[in-house]
Structures are given as C-alpha cells and as structure tokens.
Amino acid sequence: MKKFLQKVHRKISQIMVLILNRIYIIFLPLVENRVLFLSDDREILGGNLKSVYDYISDEEYEKVILLKAHKKAKRTIKEKLKLVYYLSTSKYILLEDLVQSTSYIKVRKGQELIQLWHGPGAFKRFGHSREQTDLKRIHKGYKKYTKAITSSEAIRPCYAEAFSIDEEKVQATGFPRTDMFFQEEYIKLKKEELLQKYPFMKNKKIILFAPTYRGTKASSANYGIENLNLEKIYNELKKENYIFIFKWHPFIYNKIIAKAKNTEKYELYKKYPEFYFDLSKERDINDLLLMADILITDYSSLIFDYVFVNKPIIYFAYDLELYENDRGMYFPFKEYVYGSVVKNEEELIKAIKEGKMEEEKRKIFKEKFVGACDGNSTKKTCEWIFENKLEK
C-alpha cells in the first residue's frame, strides 16, 4: 500500500510539473539573462556548476540556485512551484546529472537545457548507450538537452549516444572543475586546509581507497568488502608509514558501515584507528585526491580526475569479467589502465609497494579521455554556453 501511495504521489507531482510548465510558457516571458543552476543531488553548489557560477558576472546574469540534498529528498509544494517557475522562465538551465523534472517540461524556443555532467571521461555505459539492457530506466529528459560538454574530442560520440542527441550539440570544452588541477595556489591551500582538519595525514604515505559500487541502481548497490583482508593489509603496510583512507560511494556507505559494525571480521575496520580512516562524508573527493600518494579504485570515473595528480594508481578489479559483462564499458578495460591491475590482497599489497607510474599508458589515456582539460575549461565552457556573449 505504501509503495502504491508513493507511486500515486509521484504521478501527481509529474502531472503538476507538466501542466504548470505549459501554463507558465503561455503567460510568462523567457528571461534572457536568467541562469538556473539545478541539481537533485547537492546540498551546496559545487563541481562544474560552481565553476560556471563563479565565472559569469553577477551584473550581467541573474543567477538562480535550486538544489536538493539527494534524489530521494522531497520538495515542499512551495519549492515545487518555484522549481517549475524557474524551469519555465530561465533562458539557461544548467545541470550536472539527471534531474527528473526536466522529463516533464517543454523546452521553449530559444531556451537552453545544458548538461555539464559530473564526471569527465567515458567509462561505464549510461543513458541510451544501455538501451538494449536497461530501456525502462533511461531518463526521458536526456533527449531534450540543447548542449552538453565532454572532456575530450574522442568521446564526443559516447555522450551524444548516451543523451541521444546530435553530436554537434556536444562540445569538447573540458570539464570546468578540472581547472583546479592546474592552479598551484589552490592546490597548496587545499592541502593546508586538509592537514589542519585531519592532522593524522601529516608526514604519512596516504592510500586512498575509493571504489565504485556494484549493481545497476542505488537500492541494489553493493560492494564485496570481503575481498579485502584488512588484517593483512595493516600488518604489511603500517610499518612502512602508510595510512589507509576509505571513501565509499554514497550508494553503499551505510551498507558497508553496517557490515563493519555487525560482522566480527570487519571489527578490524575500527581495531586499528591509527591506520584505517573513513572519510566518506567528505563531499568533494577531488580535495582528497590531491592528498593521496596512491589511489586504489576500480571502474570509477575517479581515474579521469586522478590522472592530473600524477601519482600511482591501482585498479582493484577482483570481478573484472563479471563487471564488464554486466554493466558494459565504452572501451576495453585495458584502454583505461595506466597503473597496476590486481585481483586479490597479495597483488594489492605488492602493487602499493611498487607504485608503478606507467608513463606511456598515462600519456595515451590522458589525451584520449581528458585531452580538452587544459586549465581553461571554465572559460571554454562558458563561451560555448553563452555563445561568446561574456565580457570576460
């Protein structure tokens, strides 16, 4: 009964958005200098949205921010009315992920619905690239995008396919938020801030463990933490001045913590508080990437950001064959690799100690997937969005 009522509530909300949008379009003009920064997965503005927000002039543009902490959070009636009003009257609507309400609006003549996306590169297939296996879950708002950006020329076709839009609507401007990796003062400041906040990092070799989740949606997301022998990792690495930082994906964080608390084996998670640290609640992982001496991940899009840090990376791919067949990738996994690939804790420990850089693979990877990210991506993105109307 509860699920039925929730479904009815969602349907009513969708109809309300659709009807109000059509009414507003008839009676309200499009505000030519209004820019709506919209996200259903943020409490505070960040990522590419913030980079663009900070770049454009307050005098030249009316900047509106509408955020929701996470996708399951509910907007009040007043907030929904406000949302539809700005969706209907803003010349520019900027997104960084899917926003369900865009499925039910009509994009007006002259209006721009622009996808800045949240992760550079093209790794796991998404959107219409998964049509054959996941047709029911494809976001209906994708096809409405008037513009989208990517991090390199080589992956423009991937984004065009995922959003089911013409390739000419996709521009390789680079991702605005990657400009930070080219700003020495910013990097220095962020490192100082993190050391003040987390003094345990000082004079330590930092291992950042940040895998993606398994499963196709949030409700079924999981991760095989049993593949990590935390006792062995501690015994092998603690004496060499390492610390091990966990940054779990939001979809699996609570499940992992529950395992750690309720399973005797994972009491090790808190048995060695001077070695294992959980910083999953840190909103912006890019700051943690700056501190890391080694990144351990798998099929996460973090690999595209971390290439700018120029430090060793390890792919803990204990389920590579299964993952490739289940989720699907745009390119063969070997094309994403610019570090060691391991499948168990023995190989993992060895790779950490070796710290291979794989310089040639790194160079090829960087050009293919983030070649347009050159420190000027915010400028290029804004010129693409606003068609050189900026005074800067």
C-alpha positions in Angstrom: 0.0 0.0 0.0 2.8 2.4 0.9 4.5 1.8 -2.5 1.2 2.3 -4.3 0.7 5.7 -2.5 4.2 6.7 -3.3 3.7 5.9 -6.9 0.4 7.9 -7.0 2.2 10.9 -5.3 5.0 10.8 -7.9 2.4 10.7 -10.7 0.5 13.7 -9.3 3.8 15.6 -8.9 4.7 14.8 -12.5 1.4 16.0 -13.9 1.6 19.2 -11.8 5.0 20.0 -13.3 3.8 19.3 -16.8 0.6 21.4 -16.5 2.2 24.3 -14.7 5.0 24.4 -17.1 2.7 24.7 -20.1 0.7 27.5 -18.3 3.8 29.4 -17.5 5.1 29.1 -21.0 1.9 30.7 -22.3 1.7 33.6 -19.9 5.3 34.3 -18.8 8.2 35.5 -20.9 11.6 33.8 -21.2 14.1 35.9 -19.1 17.1 36.2 -21.4 19.8 36.7 -18.7 18.4 34.2 -16.2 20.7 31.2 -15.5 19.3 28.4 -13.4 21.8 26.1 -11.6 19.9 22.9 -10.9 20.8 19.7 -9.0 18.8 17.0 -7.3 21.9 15.6 -5.6 23.6 18.5 -3.8 23.1 20.5 -0.6 25.6 23.2 -1.7 26.7 24.3 -5.1 29.8 22.5 -6.4 31.5 20.8 -9.3 31.1 22.2 -12.8 28.0 24.2 -11.7 30.0 26.2 -9.2 32.9 26.8 -11.7 30.4 28.3 -14.2 28.5 30.2 -11.4 31.7 31.8 -10.2 32.9 32.7 -13.7 29.9 34.6 -15.0 29.2 38.1 -13.9 26.5 39.0 -11.3 25.9 42.2 -13.1 25.3 40.6 -16.5 23.3 37.5 -15.4 20.6 36.7 -12.9 21.9 33.6 -11.2 19.4 31.2 -9.6 20.4 28.2 -7.5 17.9 25.4 -6.8 19.3 22.3 -5.1 18.1 19.2 -3.4 20.3 17.2 -0.9 19.7 13.9 -2.7 17.3 12.3 -5.2 15.0 10.8 -2.5 14.6 14.1 -0.7 11.1 15.7 -1.2 10.5 19.3 -2.2 7.6 21.1 -0.5 4.7 22.4 -2.6 6.2 25.9 -2.4 9.6 24.6 -3.6 8.0 22.7 -6.5 6.1 25.8 -7.6 9.4 27.7 -7.5 11.2 25.0 -9.4 8.6 24.9 -12.3 8.6 28.7 -12.4 12.3 28.9 -13.0 12.4 25.9 -15.3 9.8 27.7 -17.4 11.3 31.2 -17.5 15.1 30.7 -17.4 16.9 31.2 -20.7 19.7 28.8 -19.5 19.2 25.7 -17.3 22.4 24.1 -16.2 22.6 20.5 -14.9 25.4 18.2 -13.8 23.4 15.0 -13.6 19.9 13.8 -14.4 17.1 15.9 -13.0 13.8 14.1 -13.2 11.6 17.2 -13.5 13.2 18.0 -16.9 11.4 15.0 -18.3 8.1 16.8 -18.0 8.9 20.3 -19.2 8.8 21.6 -22.7 12.0 23.3 -23.8 10.9 26.7 -25.2 12.1 28.3 -28.4 15.4 29.9 -27.6 15.8 28.2 -24.2 18.9 26.2 -23.4 18.9 23.0 -21.4 22.5 22.2 -20.9 24.2 19.1 -19.4 27.6 19.8 -17.8 27.7 16.2 -16.3 29.6 15.4 -13.2 32.4 13.1 -14.2 34.9 13.5 -17.1 35.8 10.7 -19.5 33.6 7.9 -20.7 33.8 4.7 -18.7 30.6 2.7 -17.8 27.8 2.9 -20.4 24.9 5.1 -19.3 21.7 6.6 -20.7 20.8 5.5 -24.2 24.1 3.6 -24.5 22.4 1.0 -22.4 19.2 0.9 -24.4 19.3 -2.8 -25.1 19.7 -3.8 -21.4 18.1 -1.0 -19.4 15.4 0.6 -21.6 12.9 1.2 -18.8 15.3 3.2 -16.6 16.6 5.6 -19.2 16.0 9.2 -18.2 13.4 10.8 -20.6 15.0 14.2 -20.2 18.2 13.3 -21.9 16.9 13.9 -25.4 15.9 17.4 -24.6 19.4 18.7 -24.0 20.3 21.5 -26.3 24.0 21.4 -25.4 26.4 19.1 -23.5 30.1 19.2 -22.7 32.8 16.5 -22.7 36.4 16.2 -21.5 37.9 15.2 -24.9 37.2 15.2 -28.6 37.5 11.4 -28.8 34.5 10.7 -26.5 32.0 13.2 -28.0 30.2 10.3 -29.8 29.8 8.5 -26.5 28.0 11.4 -24.9 25.9 12.0 -28.0 24.8 8.4 -27.9 24.2 8.4 -24.2 22.0 11.5 -24.4 20.5 10.6 -27.8 21.3 14.0 -29.2 23.2 15.1 -32.3 27.0 15.1 -31.9 27.1 18.7 -33.0 25.3 19.6 -29.7 28.2 18.1 -27.7 31.4 20.2 -27.4 34.8 19.1 -26.0 35.4 22.1 -23.8 36.9 20.1 -21.0 35.3 20.0 -17.5 35.4 23.3 -15.6 36.1 21.8 -12.3 39.3 20.2 -13.6 40.8 23.7 -13.8 41.7 23.3 -10.1 44.4 20.7 -11.0 46.3 23.4 -12.9 46.2 26.0 -10.1 49.2 25.7 -7.8 47.9 28.1 -5.2 44.6 26.4 -4.9 46.3 23.0 -4.5 48.6 24.4 -1.8 45.7 26.0 0.0 43.5 22.8 -0.1 46.3 20.6 1.2 46.9 23.0 4.1 43.2 23.0 4.9 43.0 19.2 4.9 46.1 18.9 7.1 44.6 21.2 9.6 41.3 19.3 9.5 42.9 15.9 9.5 46.3 16.2 11.3 46.8 12.4 11.1 47.7 12.8 7.4 50.8 14.7 8.2 54.1 13.0 7.2 52.2 9.8 6.2 52.0 8.0 2.9 48.3 8.2 2.1 46.5 5.3 0.4 43.0 6.5 -0.8 40.6 3.6 -1.4 37.7 4.7 -3.5 35.9 2.0 -5.5 32.6 2.4 -7.2 29.5 0.3 -6.4 28.3 -2.9 -7.9 24.7 -3.1 -9.2 22.6 -1.0 -11.6 20.7 1.2 -9.1 21.0 2.8 -5.7 18.7 0.3 -4.0 20.7 -2.7 -5.1 24.1 -1.2 -4.8 26.8 -3.3 -3.1 30.5 -3.9 -2.8 32.4 -7.1 -1.9 34.4 -5.8 1.1 35.1 -9.5 1.9 37.7 -9.3 -0.8 39.8 -7.1 1.4 41.9 -8.8 4.1 42.2 -5.8 6.4 44.3 -7.5 8.9 46.9 -8.5 6.3 46.9 -5.0 4.7 47.5 -3.5 8.1 50.3 -5.9 9.1 52.1 -5.4 5.8 51.8 -1.6 5.4 51.6 0.0 8.8 55.4 -0.4 9.5 56.1 1.5 6.2 54.4 4.6 7.4 51.2 4.2 5.3 47.7 5.2 6.3 44.6 3.8 4.6 41.6 6.1 3.9 38.2 4.8 2.8 36.0 6.9 0.6 32.9 4.8 -0.1 30.4 5.7 -2.8 27.3 7.3 -1.3 25.1 4.4 -2.6 26.9 1.8 -0.4 28.3 3.8 2.5 25.6 2.8 5.0 25.7 -0.8 4.0 29.5 -1.0 4.4 29.4 0.6 7.8 26.7 -1.8 8.9 28.9 -4.7 7.8 31.8 -3.3 9.7 29.8 -3.0 12.8 27.9 -6.3 12.7 30.5 -8.7 11.4 33.4 -9.8 13.6 35.8 -9.9 10.7 35.2 -6.2 10.0 35.7 -5.1 13.5 39.2 -4.6 12.1 37.7 -1.5 10.5 37.9 0.2 13.8 40.5 -2.0 15.5 43.4 0.0 14.0 42.2 3.6 14.3 45.7 4.9 13.7 45.8 3.2 10.3 42.2 2.9 8.9 40.2 6.1 8.4 36.8 6.6 6.9 36.3 10.0 5.2 33.3 9.0 3.2 31.4 12.0 4.4 33.8 14.4 2.7 31.6 15.8 -0.1 34.3 16.7 -2.6 36.6 13.8 -3.3 38.9 15.9 -5.5 40.4 17.5 -2.4 41.3 14.0 -1.1 42.8 13.1 -4.5 45.2 16.0 -4.0 46.4 14.5 -0.8 46.7 10.9 -2.0 50.0 9.2 -2.7 48.3 6.2 -4.1 44.7 5.7 -5.3 43.1 2.3 -5.2 39.9 2.2 -7.3 38.3 0.0 -9.9 35.7 1.1 -12.5 35.2 4.5 -11.0 35.3 7.7 -13.1 37.8 9.0 -10.5 40.5 7.7 -12.8 39.9 10.6 -15.1 40.4 13.2 -12.3 43.3 11.4 -10.7 45.4 11.4 -13.9 46.1 15.1 -13.2 47.5 14.3 -9.8 50.3 12.4 -11.4 50.7 9.7 -8.7 50.4 5.9 -8.8 47.0 4.3 -9.3 45.9 0.7 -8.7 42.9 -1.0 -10.1 41.4 -3.5 -7.6 39.4 -5.4 -10.2 38.5 -8.6 -8.4 35.4 -9.1 -10.6 36.5 -7.6 -13.9 35.0 -10.2 -16.2 31.6 -10.1 -14.4 31.5 -6.3 -14.3 32.3 -5.9 -18.0 29.5 -8.3 -18.9 27.0 -6.8 -16.5 27.5 -3.1 -16.9 29.2 -2.6 -20.2 32.0 -0.2 -21.0 32.6 2.2 -23.9 36.1 0.9 -24.5 38.0 -2.2 -23.5 39.2 -2.1 -19.9 42.8 -2.2 -20.9 42.4 1.3 -22.5 41.5 2.7 -19.1 44.5 1.3 -17.4 47.5 3.5 -16.5 48.6 1.5 -13.4 48.6 -1.9 -11.9 45.6 -4.2 -12.2 45.2 -6.6 -9.2 42.6 -9.1 -8.1 43.5 -10.1 -4.5 45.1 -8.6 -1.4 48.6 -10.2 -2.1 48.7 -8.5 -5.5 47.3 -5.3 -4.0 50.0 -5.0 -1.3 52.7 -5.7 -3.8 51.4 -3.0 -6.2 51.2 -0.5 -3.4 54.9 -1.1 -2.5 55.9 -0.9 -6.2 54.0 2.2 -7.0 54.3 1.9 -10.8 53.5 5.0 -12.9 53.1 3.5 -16.4 54.1 6.8 -18.0 53.4 5.9 -21.6 50.0 4.4 -20.8 49.2 7.5 -18.7 50.0 9.8 -21.6 47.8 7.9 -24.0 45.0 7.8 -21.5 45.2 11.5 -20.8 45.0 12.5 -24.4 42.1 10.2 -25.2 39.8 10.9 -22.3 40.7 14.3 -20.8 42.6 16.0 -23.6 40.4 19.1 -23.6 41.0 19.7 -19.9 43.9 22.2 -20.0 43.2 24.6 -17.2 41.0 26.8 -19.3 37.9 24.6 -19.4 35.7 27.0 -17.5 36.3 29.8 -20.0 35.8 27.5 -23.0 32.6 26.0 -21.5 31.1 29.4 -20.7 31.9 30.7 -24.2 30.1 27.6 -25.6 27.1 28.0 -23.4 26.7 31.7 -23.7 27.9 31.9 -27.3 30.7 34.4 -26.7 28.3 36.9 -25.0 30.6 37.2 -22.0 32.6 40.3 -21.4 35.5 38.2 -19.9 
